């Protein structure tokens, strides 16, 4: 994967879970966070890869949780707001893989 490759992961629950209508709000958040972490783990050795995680512009709960995970578990990865023109104001986070995790 090249330096300019961008993987896009839409974390909207209706996009990632078929039975989402049966989920409690807390279950939806857990499901979204698990997909986020699985994606980071699966791509942790792809140095230079950029991943846009679309979380939407709701109350900010998911975005806040994503940032917490990045800071605590993946401090070597860089993250920033993904382009507003593409995802809206703070509608997605772009993570860049810089080095492998141990």
TAGI-V7019 format. One record per residue. N is the residue number from 1. RES is the residue in three letters. OMEGA is omega in whole degrees, -180 to 180 (999 if undefined). Layout:
n=N res=RES omega=OMEGA
n=N res=RES omega=OMEGA
This chain:
n=1 res=UNK omega=-177
n=2 res=UNK omega=-178
n=3 res=UNK omega=-174
n=4 res=UNK omega=178
n=5 res=UNK omega=178
n=6 res=UNK omega=174
n=7 res=UNK omega=-179
n=8 res=UNK omega=178
n=9 res=UNK omega=179
n=10 res=UNK omega=-177
n=11 res=UNK omega=175
n=12 res=UNK omega=-171
n=13 res=UNK omega=-179
n=14 res=UNK omega=178
n=15 res=UNK omega=-172
n=16 res=UNK omega=-177
n=17 res=UNK omega=-179
n=18 res=UNK omega=-176
n=19 res=UNK omega=-174
n=20 res=UNK omega=-180
n=21 res=UNK omega=179
n=22 res=UNK omega=-177
n=23 res=UNK omega=166
n=24 res=UNK omega=180
n=25 res=UNK omega=180
n=26 res=UNK omega=178
n=27 res=UNK omega=178
n=28 res=UNK omega=-180
n=29 res=UNK omega=179
n=30 res=UNK omega=-180
n=31 res=UNK omega=179
n=32 res=UNK omega=-179
n=33 res=UNK omega=178
n=34 res=UNK omega=177
n=35 res=UNK omega=178
n=36 res=UNK omega=-178
n=37 res=UNK omega=177
n=38 res=UNK omega=179
n=39 res=UNK omega=178
n=40 res=UNK omega=180
n=41 res=UNK omega=-178
n=42 res=UNK omega=-175
n=43 res=UNK omega=-172
n=44 res=UNK omega=-180
n=45 res=UNK omega=-179
n=46 res=UNK omega=-177
n=47 res=UNK omega=-180
n=48 res=UNK omega=179
n=49 res=UNK omega=174
n=50 res=UNK omega=179
n=51 res=UNK omega=175
n=52 res=UNK omega=177
n=53 res=UNK omega=-180
n=54 res=UNK omega=-179
n=55 res=UNK omega=-180
n=56 res=UNK omega=-173
n=57 res=UNK omega=-179
n=58 res=UNK omega=-177
n=59 res=UNK omega=178
n=60 res=UNK omega=-178
n=61 res=UNK omega=-179
n=62 res=UNK omega=179
n=63 res=UNK omega=180
n=64 res=UNK omega=179
n=65 res=UNK omega=178
n=66 res=UNK omega=-180
n=67 res=UNK omega=178
n=68 res=UNK omega=179
n=69 res=UNK omega=179
n=70 res=UNK omega=-179
n=71 res=UNK omega=-175
n=72 res=UNK omega=-172
n=73 res=UNK omega=-175
n=74 res=UNK omega=-176
n=75 res=UNK omega=180
n=76 res=UNK omega=177
n=77 res=UNK omega=177
n=78 res=UNK omega=174
n=79 res=UNK omega=-179
n=80 res=UNK omega=174
n=81 res=UNK omega=174
n=82 res=UNK omega=-175
n=83 res=UNK omega=179
n=84 res=UNK omega=-177
n=85 res=UNK omega=-178
n=86 res=UNK omega=-172
n=87 res=UNK omega=-176
n=88 res=UNK omega=-179
n=89 res=UNK omega=-179
n=90 res=UNK omega=179
n=91 res=UNK omega=-179
n=92 res=UNK omega=176
n=93 res=UNK omega=175
n=94 res=UNK omega=178
n=95 res=UNK omega=176
n=96 res=UNK omega=180
n=97 res=UNK omega=-179
n=98 res=UNK omega=179
n=99 res=UNK omega=-179
n=100 res=UNK omega=171
n=101 res=UNK omega=180
n=102 res=UNK omega=999
